[in-house]
Protein backbone atom coordinates (compact mmCIF):
# COMPACT_ATOMS: atom_id res chain seq x y z
CA UNK A 1 0.00 0.00 0.00
CA UNK A 2 1.15 3.53 -0.64
CA UNK A 3 -0.02 6.51 1.32
CA UNK A 4 -2.00 6.39 4.53
CA UNK A 5 -3.65 8.79 6.89
CA UNK A 6 -0.52 10.07 8.66
CA UNK A 7 0.84 11.26 5.30
CA UNK A 8 -2.45 12.85 4.37
CA UNK A 9 -2.54 14.61 7.71
CA UNK A 10 0.93 15.99 7.17
CA UNK A 11 0.06 17.11 3.65
CA UNK A 12 -3.02 18.99 4.85
CA UNK A 13 -1.18 20.52 7.80
CA UNK A 14 1.67 21.75 5.58
CA UNK A 15 -0.47 22.56 2.54
CA UNK A 16 0.83 26.12 1.89
CA UNK A 17 4.42 24.90 1.94
CA UNK A 18 3.71 22.04 -0.46
CA UNK A 19 1.74 24.28 -2.82
CA UNK A 20 4.66 26.70 -3.01
CA UNK A 21 7.06 23.81 -3.72
CA UNK A 22 4.85 22.51 -6.51
CA UNK A 23 4.39 25.92 -8.15
CA UNK A 24 8.14 26.56 -7.99
CA UNK A 25 8.80 23.16 -9.55
CA UNK A 26 6.25 23.81 -12.31
CA UNK A 27 8.01 27.06 -13.20
CA UNK A 28 11.32 25.20 -13.32
CA UNK A 29 10.28 21.97 -15.05
CA UNK A 30 7.18 22.58 -17.20
CA UNK A 31 7.42 24.56 -20.46
CA UNK A 32 5.28 27.68 -20.48
CA UNK A 33 4.94 28.23 -16.73
CA UNK A 34 8.10 30.33 -16.50
CA UNK A 35 6.51 32.87 -18.85
CA UNK A 36 3.40 33.36 -16.71
CA UNK A 37 3.08 36.66 -14.83
CA UNK A 38 3.60 36.53 -11.06
CA UNK A 39 0.01 37.52 -10.31
CA UNK A 40 -1.28 34.47 -12.21
CA UNK A 41 1.16 32.14 -10.46
CA UNK A 42 0.07 33.54 -7.09
CA UNK A 43 -3.60 33.48 -8.07
CA UNK A 44 -5.17 30.91 -10.37
CA UNK A 45 -2.16 28.58 -10.55
CA UNK A 46 -1.78 28.56 -6.76
CA UNK A 47 -5.51 27.79 -6.26
CA UNK A 48 -5.59 25.06 -8.91
CA UNK A 49 -2.49 23.47 -7.38
CA UNK A 50 -4.03 23.57 -3.92
CA UNK A 51 -7.23 21.92 -5.21
CA UNK A 52 -5.19 19.17 -6.84
CA UNK A 53 -3.11 18.53 -3.71
CA UNK A 54 -6.21 18.38 -1.53
CA UNK A 55 -7.63 15.76 -3.88
CA UNK A 56 -4.36 13.88 -3.62
CA UNK A 57 -4.47 14.12 0.19
CA UNK A 58 -7.96 12.68 0.16
CA UNK A 59 -6.78 9.72 -1.92
CA UNK A 60 -3.94 9.19 0.53
CA UNK A 61 -6.39 9.34 3.43
CA UNK A 62 -8.55 6.65 1.84
CA UNK A 63 -5.60 4.25 1.83
CA UNK A 64 -6.38 3.25 -1.76
CA UNK A 65 -4.29 3.59 -4.89
CA UNK A 66 -5.56 6.15 -7.39
CA UNK A 67 -7.98 4.36 -9.64
CA UNK A 68 -8.03 4.12 -13.40
CA UNK A 69 -11.21 6.18 -13.38
CA UNK A 70 -9.51 8.96 -11.45
CA UNK A 71 -6.57 9.04 -13.84
CA UNK A 72 -9.04 9.14 -16.73
CA UNK A 73 -10.71 12.15 -15.11
CA UNK A 74 -7.37 13.94 -14.83
CA UNK A 75 -6.67 13.30 -18.50
CA UNK A 76 -10.14 14.56 -19.49
CA UNK A 77 -9.59 17.68 -17.43
CA UNK A 78 -6.29 18.16 -19.23
CA UNK A 79 -8.06 17.73 -22.55
CA UNK A 80 -10.45 20.52 -21.64
CA UNK A 81 -7.48 22.75 -20.97
CA UNK A 82 -5.97 21.74 -24.28
CA UNK A 83 -9.19 22.94 -25.91
CA UNK A 84 -8.37 26.34 -24.50
CA UNK A 85 -5.03 26.36 -26.28
CA UNK A 86 -2.80 24.85 -23.59
CA UNK A 87 -0.75 21.91 -24.94
CA UNK A 88 -2.08 18.73 -23.39
CA UNK A 89 1.39 17.36 -22.68
CA UNK A 90 2.13 20.50 -20.67
CA UNK A 91 -1.03 20.07 -18.61
CA UNK A 92 -0.49 16.37 -17.95
CA UNK A 93 3.09 17.03 -16.98
CA UNK A 94 1.91 19.70 -14.55
CA UNK A 95 -0.42 17.25 -12.80
CA UNK A 96 2.24 14.58 -12.62
CA UNK A 97 4.97 16.93 -11.48
CA UNK A 98 2.72 18.25 -8.73
CA UNK A 99 2.11 14.80 -7.29
CA UNK A 100 5.73 13.76 -7.73
CA UNK A 101 7.00 16.86 -5.90
CA UNK A 102 4.80 16.06 -2.89
CA UNK A 103 6.04 12.49 -2.77
CA UNK A 104 9.65 13.58 -3.11
CA UNK A 105 9.15 15.94 -0.18
CA UNK A 106 7.89 13.07 2.00
CA UNK A 107 10.17 10.23 0.93
CA UNK A 108 13.51 9.45 -0.59
CA UNK A 109 11.95 8.07 -3.75
CA UNK A 110 14.94 7.69 -6.05
CA UNK A 111 15.21 4.10 -7.21
CA UNK A 112 12.53 2.83 -4.82
CA UNK A 113 9.75 0.42 -5.65
CA UNK A 114 7.30 3.08 -4.54
CA UNK A 115 8.72 5.51 -7.09
CA UNK A 116 8.45 2.90 -9.84
CA UNK A 117 4.84 2.19 -8.88
CA UNK A 118 3.92 5.88 -8.85
CA UNK A 119 5.64 6.46 -12.18
CA UNK A 120 3.76 3.52 -13.70
CA UNK A 121 0.43 4.79 -12.40
CA UNK A 122 1.03 8.23 -13.83
CA UNK A 123 2.21 6.87 -17.17
CA UNK A 124 -0.73 4.49 -17.42
CA UNK A 125 1.52 1.43 -17.68
CA UNK A 126 0.37 0.04 -14.33
CA UNK A 127 -3.31 -0.72 -13.76
CA UNK A 128 -4.65 0.90 -10.60
CA UNK A 129 -7.13 -0.95 -8.40
CA UNK A 130 -9.65 0.26 -5.86
CA UNK A 131 -12.92 2.20 -6.00
CA UNK A 132 -13.19 4.93 -8.56
CA UNK A 133 -12.71 8.34 -7.04
CA UNK A 134 -13.51 11.61 -8.72
CA UNK A 135 -13.50 15.11 -7.35
CA UNK A 136 -16.62 17.23 -6.95
CA UNK A 137 -15.45 20.78 -6.32
CA UNK A 138 -17.76 23.24 -4.61
CA UNK A 139 -15.83 26.39 -5.44
CA UNK A 140 -16.33 29.63 -7.36
CA UNK A 141 -16.24 28.82 -11.10
CA UNK A 142 -12.78 28.26 -12.47
CA UNK A 143 -12.48 27.40 -16.18
CA UNK A 144 -9.50 25.12 -15.65
CA UNK A 145 -11.10 22.96 -12.98
CA UNK A 146 -14.88 23.16 -13.22
CA UNK A 147 -15.73 23.17 -16.90
CA UNK A 148 -18.51 20.68 -17.55
CA UNK A 149 -19.34 20.06 -13.86
CA UNK A 150 -22.94 20.59 -12.83
CA UNK A 151 -22.33 21.29 -9.13
CA UNK A 152 -23.12 24.15 -6.75
CA UNK A 153 -20.25 26.64 -6.71
CA UNK A 154 -21.05 29.07 -3.95
CA UNK A 155 -18.86 27.69 -1.15
CA UNK A 156 -15.14 26.79 -1.01
CA UNK A 157 -15.49 23.12 -0.17
CA UNK A 158 -13.85 20.18 -1.93
CA UNK A 159 -14.97 16.62 -1.30
CA UNK A 160 -14.02 13.20 -2.62
CA UNK A 161 -17.05 11.16 -3.63
CA UNK A 162 -17.82 8.06 -5.69
CA UNK A 163 -19.69 10.15 -8.25
CA UNK A 164 -19.30 13.48 -10.01
CA UNK A 165 -22.35 15.26 -8.62
CA UNK A 166 -22.88 17.47 -5.58
CA UNK A 167 -21.78 16.19 -2.21
CA UNK A 168 -24.68 14.47 -0.47
CA UNK A 169 -25.43 13.77 3.21
CA UNK A 170 -24.75 10.13 2.35
CA UNK A 171 -21.22 11.07 1.25
CA UNK A 172 -20.65 12.82 4.57
CA UNK A 173 -22.04 9.81 6.43
CA UNK A 174 -19.73 7.43 4.57
CA UNK A 175 -16.72 9.53 5.53
CA UNK A 176 -17.87 9.77 9.15
CA UNK A 177 -18.52 6.03 9.46
CA UNK A 178 -15.18 5.03 7.96
CA UNK A 179 -13.36 7.57 10.10
CA UNK A 180 -15.05 6.25 13.26
CA UNK A 181 -14.18 2.67 12.39
CA UNK A 182 -10.55 3.57 11.74
CA UNK A 183 -10.33 5.69 14.90
CA UNK A 184 -11.68 2.87 17.05
CA UNK A 185 -8.70 0.74 16.03
CA UNK A 186 -6.48 3.15 17.95
CA UNK A 187 -8.14 2.00 21.18
CA UNK A 188 -6.87 -1.56 20.86
CA UNK A 189 -3.98 -2.15 23.28
CA UNK A 190 -3.68 1.58 23.96
CA UNK A 191 -2.17 2.59 27.29
CA UNK A 192 -4.63 5.05 28.79
CA UNK A 193 -3.72 7.83 31.19
CA UNK A 194 -6.43 9.89 32.86
CA UNK A 195 -6.51 13.43 34.21
CA UNK A 196 -9.22 15.58 35.77
CA UNK A 197 -11.26 17.96 33.63
CA UNK A 198 -13.14 20.23 35.96
CA UNK A 199 -14.56 19.11 39.27
CA UNK A 200 -16.57 16.13 38.11
CA UNK A 201 -15.28 15.15 34.66
CA UNK A 202 -12.24 13.37 33.24
CA UNK A 203 -10.23 13.30 30.03
CA UNK A 204 -8.00 10.46 28.89
CA UNK A 205 -5.15 10.12 26.45
CA UNK A 206 -7.53 7.98 24.39
CA UNK A 207 -9.98 10.89 24.07
CA UNK A 208 -7.21 13.13 22.78
CA UNK A 209 -5.72 10.57 20.39
CA UNK A 210 -9.08 9.65 18.86
CA UNK A 211 -10.17 13.26 18.43
CA UNK A 212 -6.87 14.21 16.76
CA UNK A 213 -7.30 11.31 14.37
CA UNK A 214 -10.93 12.13 13.58
CA UNK A 215 -10.15 15.80 12.98
CA UNK A 216 -7.45 14.88 10.48
CA UNK A 217 -9.53 12.22 8.73
CA UNK A 218 -12.69 14.33 8.44
CA UNK A 219 -11.07 17.57 7.32
CA UNK A 220 -8.83 15.69 4.89
CA UNK A 221 -11.84 13.90 3.42
CA UNK A 222 -13.79 17.16 3.25
CA UNK A 223 -11.27 19.99 2.86
CA UNK A 224 -12.67 23.31 3.96
CA UNK A 225 -14.81 21.70 6.65
CA UNK A 226 -14.42 22.44 10.37
CA UNK A 227 -14.75 20.51 13.62
CA UNK A 228 -16.62 21.21 16.85
CA UNK A 229 -14.96 18.78 19.24
CA UNK A 230 -15.11 18.03 22.94
CA UNK A 231 -11.40 18.15 23.69
CA UNK A 232 -9.53 20.20 21.07
CA UNK A 233 -11.64 23.26 20.35
CA UNK A 234 -14.30 24.36 17.89
CA UNK A 235 -14.50 26.06 14.52
CA UNK A 236 -17.42 26.58 12.15
CA UNK A 237 -17.66 26.21 8.36
CA UNK A 238 -20.30 25.42 5.79
CA UNK A 239 -19.69 21.73 6.56
CA UNK A 240 -19.15 21.32 10.30
CA UNK A 241 -18.39 18.07 12.10
CA UNK A 242 -19.49 17.47 15.69
CA UNK A 243 -17.04 15.04 17.28
CA UNK A 244 -17.15 13.28 20.64
CA UNK A 245 -14.12 10.99 20.55
CA UNK A 246 -15.21 8.90 23.53
CA UNK A 247 -18.67 9.64 24.87
CA UNK A 248 -18.74 8.01 28.27
CA UNK A 249 -15.14 8.62 29.31
CA UNK A 250 -15.82 7.83 32.96
CA UNK A 251 -17.14 4.41 31.95
CA UNK A 252 -14.27 3.88 29.50
CA UNK A 253 -11.45 4.55 31.97
CA UNK A 254 -12.97 2.10 34.47
CA UNK A 255 -13.31 -0.61 31.84
CA UNK A 256 -17.11 -0.43 31.82
CA UNK A 257 -18.17 -1.16 28.20
CA UNK A 258 -20.64 1.71 27.91
CA UNK A 259 -19.02 4.32 25.69
CA UNK A 260 -18.87 5.17 22.02
CA UNK A 261 -17.37 7.28 19.26
CA UNK A 262 -19.82 9.87 17.93
CA UNK A 263 -19.59 11.98 14.75
CA UNK A 264 -22.26 14.14 13.08
CA UNK A 265 -22.19 16.43 10.05
CA UNK A 266 -24.06 19.70 9.64
CA UNK A 267 -24.37 21.67 6.41
CA UNK A 268 -25.20 25.37 6.70
CA UNK A 269 -26.16 24.79 10.34
CA UNK A 270 -28.53 21.86 9.76
CA UNK A 271 -27.66 18.35 10.93
CA UNK A 272 -27.67 15.97 7.95
CA UNK A 273 -25.71 12.86 8.99
CA UNK A 274 -24.88 11.00 12.19
CA UNK A 275 -22.86 7.98 13.17
CA UNK A 276 -22.32 6.33 16.57
CA UNK A 277 -19.85 3.46 16.94
CA UNK A 278 -19.86 1.18 19.97
CA UNK A 279 -16.35 -0.31 19.85
CA UNK A 280 -17.03 -2.86 22.59
CA UNK A 281 -19.94 -4.53 20.76
CA UNK A 282 -18.73 -3.59 17.29
CA UNK A 283 -22.05 -1.92 16.56
CA UNK A 284 -22.38 0.97 14.12
CA UNK A 285 -25.51 3.16 14.13
CA UNK A 286 -25.86 5.38 11.05
CA UNK A 287 -28.36 7.66 9.34
CA UNK A 288 -28.41 10.68 7.03
CA UNK A 289 -30.95 12.91 5.37
CA UNK A 290 -30.79 10.65 2.30
CA UNK A 291 -29.82 7.37 4.04
CA UNK A 292 -32.23 5.37 6.27
CA UNK A 293 -31.32 4.53 9.85
CA UNK A 294 -29.31 1.32 10.09
CA UNK A 295 -27.60 -0.76 12.75
CA UNK A 296 -24.68 -2.94 11.75
CA UNK A 297 -23.49 -5.38 14.39
CA UNK A 298 -21.18 -8.38 14.48
CA UNK A 299 -22.32 -9.46 17.95
CA UNK A 300 -25.45 -10.95 19.42
CA UNK A 301 -28.51 -8.80 18.74
CA UNK A 302 -32.04 -9.28 20.02
CA UNK A 303 -35.03 -7.77 18.27
CA UNK A 304 -36.49 -5.23 20.71
CA UNK A 305 -39.74 -6.42 22.27
CA UNK A 306 -42.37 -4.66 24.37
CA UNK A 307 -42.42 -4.00 28.10
CA UNK A 308 -45.25 -3.12 30.48
CA UNK A 309 -43.70 0.28 31.20
CA UNK A 310 -41.61 2.57 28.99
CA UNK A 311 -37.84 2.23 29.28
CA UNK A 312 -36.11 5.58 29.81
CA UNK A 313 -32.37 6.21 29.67
CA UNK A 314 -31.26 9.19 31.75
CA UNK A 315 -28.32 10.28 33.87
CA UNK A 316 -30.38 12.88 35.74
CA UNK A 317 -29.36 14.11 38.24
CA UNK A 318 -25.71 14.67 37.37
CA UNK A 319 -23.27 15.69 40.11
CA UNK A 320 -22.79 19.43 40.30
CA UNK A 321 -26.02 20.21 38.46
CA UNK A 322 -27.19 23.82 38.92
CA UNK A 323 -30.85 22.81 38.75
CA UNK A 324 -33.19 21.99 41.62
CA UNK A 325 -36.03 19.53 41.36
CA UNK A 326 -34.09 16.78 39.61
CA UNK A 327 -34.35 14.31 42.49
CA UNK A 328 -38.12 14.84 42.56
CA UNK A 329 -38.20 14.23 38.81
CA UNK A 330 -36.23 11.00 39.17
CA UNK A 331 -38.53 9.78 41.91
CA UNK A 332 -41.64 10.50 39.87
CA UNK A 333 -40.07 8.94 36.77
CA UNK A 334 -39.31 5.71 38.63
CA UNK A 335 -43.02 5.46 39.40
CA UNK A 336 -44.03 5.47 35.72
CA UNK A 337 -41.06 4.01 33.82
CA UNK A 338 -38.16 1.59 33.97
CA UNK A 339 -35.05 3.78 34.27
CA UNK A 340 -31.50 2.96 33.17
CA UNK A 341 -28.42 5.12 33.80
CA UNK A 342 -25.94 4.70 30.92
CA UNK A 343 -23.60 7.71 31.30
CA UNK A 344 -23.13 7.92 27.54
CA UNK A 345 -25.63 10.27 25.94
CA UNK A 346 -24.72 9.40 22.34
CA UNK A 347 -25.04 5.67 23.03
CA UNK A 348 -28.38 6.22 24.80
CA UNK A 349 -29.73 8.08 21.78
CA UNK A 350 -28.50 5.35 19.43
CA UNK A 351 -30.32 2.75 21.54
CA UNK A 352 -33.51 4.82 21.45
CA UNK A 353 -33.21 5.04 17.66
CA UNK A 354 -32.82 1.25 17.54
CA UNK A 355 -35.96 0.74 19.65
CA UNK A 356 -34.12 -0.64 22.68
CA UNK A 357 -35.50 2.14 24.87
CA UNK A 358 -38.53 4.38 24.54
CA UNK A 359 -36.90 7.64 25.51
CA UNK A 360 -33.69 9.35 26.60
CA UNK A 361 -33.32 12.62 28.45
CA UNK A 362 -30.45 14.55 30.00
CA UNK A 363 -29.39 17.99 31.16
CA UNK A 364 -25.89 19.45 31.07
CA UNK A 365 -25.06 18.19 27.60
CA UNK A 366 -23.07 19.76 24.76
CA UNK A 367 -23.57 19.76 20.98
CA UNK A 368 -21.03 16.96 20.42
CA UNK A 369 -22.93 14.77 22.92
CA UNK A 370 -26.23 14.87 21.06
CA UNK A 371 -25.64 15.85 17.40
CA UNK A 372 -25.21 12.35 15.96
CA UNK A 373 -27.87 10.84 18.21
CA UNK A 374 -30.39 13.49 17.20
CA UNK A 375 -29.94 12.51 13.54
CA UNK A 376 -30.36 8.82 14.40
CA UNK A 377 -33.52 9.30 16.47
CA UNK A 378 -35.24 11.54 13.93
CA UNK A 379 -34.28 9.25 11.05
CA UNK A 380 -35.78 6.26 12.87
CA UNK A 381 -39.12 8.04 13.31
CA UNK A 382 -38.61 9.42 16.81
CA UNK A 383 -38.71 12.93 18.25
CA UNK A 384 -35.78 15.01 19.47
CA UNK A 385 -36.47 18.17 21.47
CA UNK A 386 -33.94 20.59 22.89
CA UNK A 387 -34.63 21.66 26.46
CA UNK A 388 -33.23 25.03 27.46
CA UNK A 389 -29.61 25.71 26.60
CA UNK A 390 -28.17 22.29 27.43
CA UNK A 391 -30.85 19.65 27.70
CA UNK A 392 -32.91 17.32 25.51
CA UNK A 393 -35.67 14.76 25.39
CA UNK A 394 -35.84 12.17 22.63
CA UNK A 395 -37.90 9.10 21.83
CA UNK A 396 -41.40 7.89 21.04
CA UNK A 397 -44.72 7.74 22.83
CA UNK A 398 -46.43 9.59 25.66
CA UNK A 399 -43.37 9.42 27.91
CA UNK A 400 -41.63 11.96 25.66
CA UNK A 401 -44.22 14.65 26.35
CA UNK A 402 -44.19 13.79 30.07
CA UNK A 403 -40.39 14.20 30.23
CA UNK A 404 -40.44 17.33 28.10
CA UNK A 405 -42.95 19.07 30.34
CA UNK A 406 -41.08 18.16 33.52
CA UNK A 407 -37.64 19.15 32.24
CA UNK A 408 -38.87 22.44 30.81
CA UNK A 409 -40.24 23.20 34.27
CA UNK A 410 -36.87 22.45 35.84
CA UNK A 411 -34.73 24.56 33.49
CA UNK A 412 -37.15 27.50 33.60
N, C-alpha and C positions, 0 to 999 in steps of 0.2 A: 504494500500500500504506500502511496505517496501522500503527503499532506497530513492533516489531522488538526484537531481543534487548537492545540497550543500554537501552531504556526499561524492559523487564521487569526487568533487573538492578537498575536504579535503584529501581524500585518495591519489589522484594524487600528491597534494602539499607535503604530508608527506610520500611519497612512500618509501624512504630509511629507515625511522624509522619503518614503518610497516613491511617491508621485514625483517629487523633484528629481530623484535619481533616474526614473524612467524618462522624464521629459529631457533631461540632460543627455541621456543615452540616445534618444531619438534624434536629437540635434546632431549628435556626433556620428551616428551609424546609419541613419535612414536618409536617402537622397530627398531633397526638397524641404526638409524641416529646418535646415540651417538658414534658409532664405526667408523664413517666416518672421514677421515683425514681433518684437518682444510682447506687445500687448495681446497678440493672438496666442502666443505660447503660454502666457500667464492667465489667459482667459479660457477660450474654448478648448484648447489642447489640454490644459491642466484639468478641466472638468471632465472631458472625455476620458482622460487617463485615469482619473479617480473612479469614475463609473466602472471602467474595465477592471481595475484592481479590486474594487468591492465585489464585483461578480466573481473574480478569481478567489477572493477570500471566502466567499460563500461556498464555492466548490470545495475548497480545502476543508471548511468546517463540516461539510457533509461526509467527509472521509471517502468519497468516491472519485474515481478517475473522471476527467472530463469525457463526456460521451460523444459519440459520432454525431449525434443530433446537435449538440452544442457547437462543435467545430463547424458543422454545416451552417449554423446560424451566423457564426463569425464570418464565414466566407461570403454569405449572402449580404451581410452588412457591408463588407468590403466592396462587394459588387455594386451596391447602391452608391457608395462613395465614388467608385470608378465612373458611374454614370454622371457624376458631377464634374468629371474631368481629372480626378485624382487617379494616377496609375494604380491598378489593383495590386501589383506586386509591392508597391510602396506601402499600401494600406495593410496588407497581410503581414509584411515585415514589421510594421509598427506594432501590430497586435502581438506578434511572436516575441519581438524584442522586449516589449513591456513585461510579459510573463517571465521571460528568461532573466531579465534584470532582477526581478524580485527573488527568483530562486537563487541566483548567484549571490544575492545579499544575505540569504539565509544559510546557504550551504557552500561547501567547497565542491562544486559540481564537476570540475574538469576530469574527464576520463571515468566518471562514475556510472554505474548502471542506471542510476536515477536520471542522470543527464541524457543518457542514450534513450531511455524510455520517453522522457519529455520531448526530446528532439523528434522521435518517431511519431509521437502523438501530433505534434505541430505540423510535421511534414505529411501526415496522412498515411504513413507507411506502417503504422501500428494501429490495429483496431482497438478502440476504446470500449470498455464495458460499463455497465451501470445504467441507472435511470436517465432518461434524457432530461436535460436541464437547460432551460432558456431563461432569458432575463426580461422581466416586465418592468420597465422603468417608469416611475411616476415622477416625472420631472418637467420643468418648463420645456417646451418644444425645442429640440436641437436637431437640425437637419442631418447631422452625421450619425446620430444614435437612434432617433425615433421615427424616421421615415417609414411609413407603412404600418405603424403600430396603432391600433385602435384602443388606447388606454387613457384614463384620466391623467392630466398633466399639471395639476394645480399644486401639488405638494412634492417636496424633494425627498421622496422615499424610493429606494430600490429594493426589490425583493426577488428571491429565486423561487420559481414555481415550476410545476410540471406542465405548464401550458403557457401560451403567449398572450393571455388576456389579463384583465385587472386582477390584482391580488384580492382573494376572497377570505372571509372568516375561516373557511376550511383550510386554506393555506397557512394562516396564522396558527390554527389549532395543530396542524401537522408539525409545524416547527416547535411549538410548545411541548407537545407530547414526546417528540424525539429528544428534545433537550432535557426534559424531566427524566426520561429513561436513562439517558447517558449520565446525568448528574447523580442519579441514585447509585450508580456503580462506584462512585467515589466513596460511598459509605461503607463498602465492604472492607473489613480489616483496617479501618481507619482508627488511629489512636485519637481519642476525643478528650480534650481539655475543656473545662467549664469555668466561666467567671460570672460574677453577678452583673446584672443589668437593671439598675434601679433597686428598689427595696424588695420587690417580690418576684422579679423575673430573672432569667438566666440567658446567657448566650454561650454557644459552644464553638470550638474550632470547626466542627462539621457545618454549623450554620454558615459560617463565613466562607468556607471552601465551596460549599454548594452554591451560595449566592454569587460568588465571583464567577464560577463556571457558567451559571445560567445567564448572567449579564453578558458575558462574552459570546455565548452561543446564540442568544436571542438577538442581540444587536448586530452580530455578524450575519445572521440569517436574514435580518431585516434592517439593513443599514439606514440610518436616519431615525430609527425608533429610539425610545427612551425607556428607562426602568424606574418604577416606584418599588423599592425593596425595603424589607424590614431592617436589615442590618447595615447597608452601605449607601444609604441616601436615596434621594428621589429627584427625578427630572421628568418633564412632560414633553411630549411631541405628538404629532398627528397619530402615530401608532405608539401606544404606551403599554408596557408590560407591568403587571402587578405580580410581584414575586415574593412568596414566603418560602424560604429554602427548606426549613423544617418547622412546620406548624405542629406544635406540641413538643417543644424543646424539653420541658420539664419531664415529660414522659420518656423522651428519647434518651436523655442522659442517665435515667435510672434503669434503662433496659426494658421499659414497659412498651410493648409494641402497639402504641396508639399515637402515631404521628405520620406526617405525610409531606410531600413536596407539592406546592400549589403554584400554578402559573395561570394568569388570565391576560387576555389582550383586549384593549379598548381602542376604537378608532373614532377620532373626533369626539372623545369623551364618552362614547357609548360602549358598554361591554359587548363583545361579539364572540368571544371564544374563552373556554375554560377547561382546565385539565388538572386533576388531582391524582397523584400517584402514591399509593400505599406501598412502600418498599418491603414491608414485612410480609404482606400477603400477596405481593406482586399483582396488585389490582390497579387498573388504570380507569379512571372515570373521565369521560370526555363529552363535550358538546360544543356546538357553535351555532351561529345564526342560520347557517346553511347545512349543518350536520346534526342529525338526531343524537340524543343522549345515548351513550353506550357505556357498558362496563365490560372490561376485558380482564379476565382473571385466570391464573394458572392453578389456583388452589381450590379447595372445597367451597362450593357456593350452594346455598339453600334458597329456593324461591321464597320470597317473603310471604308469610301467611297473614292471618288476621288475629287480633287479640281483643279481649273484652274491653280494654281501655286503651286510649291512644298512648303511644310511646313517644316521649319527649326527651331530646338531648339538650342539656343545658349545664353550664358551669356556674350559673348564678347561685349564690353570691360569690364573687371573686374576692380574695383578700385585698384590702386597701380600697375597696369601692367607695366612691364619694356619695353613693345614693343610700337613702334609708327606705325601708319597706321591703327589701329583698328577701329577708328571712320570712316575713309574712307571706310573700308571694310563693316562696318555695314550699312552705307548709300547705298553703291552699292548693298548689299544683299537685302535691303528693296525694291529695284527696281525690283528684279527678283523673290522674294520669300515672303511668309507669315512667319513672324518671331515671335517666342514665347520665352520669357525668363522664365526659370523654376527655376534656382538656385538649381538644384539637378541633377548632371551629371548622376549618376546611374539611376535615374528615367527617365531622358531624353532618355538614351540608351535603357532602357526597352520599352519605348513607341515607339521608332524607330523599335525595333525588332517586336513589335506587329502590326506595320503598321499604327500607329496613326500619325506618322510624317515621312517625307521622309529622313531627315538627322538630325544629331546633330554634333556640333563642339564646342570645347572649348580650351582655353589655360590656363596654370597655374594649371593643374590637377596633381594628384598623382596616384600611382598604385592602391591604394584602391578605388579611385573614379571610375575607368574605368574597372577594371579587370572583374567583373561579367558581366557588360554591354557588354564588348567585346565578351564574350562567347555567350551571348544572340543574339547579332546582327549577328554574323557569323553563328550561328546555324539556324537562321531564313532566311538565304540566302542573308544577306547584307554584306557590306564591312566594315572593321575597319582598319584605317590607323593611325599610330602614326605620329605626326608632331613634329619634333625637340625633345627636351628632356622632354617636359611637355605639349604636345598638341595632339589633335586627330581630325579626321573626320570620321564619320560613317554614313552608310545609303545605299540608293539605287538610281540609276538614275544619270542623267547628273550633277545634283547639287552637287554630291559628288566630282567629278573631279574639278568643279568650285571652291568649298571651299578648296579643297586640294591645288590647285595651289596658291590661294590667301594667305592661311595661311603659306605655305612654303616660300612664298615671304616675309611675315612679320617676321618670326622667323629667317630667314637667314640674 
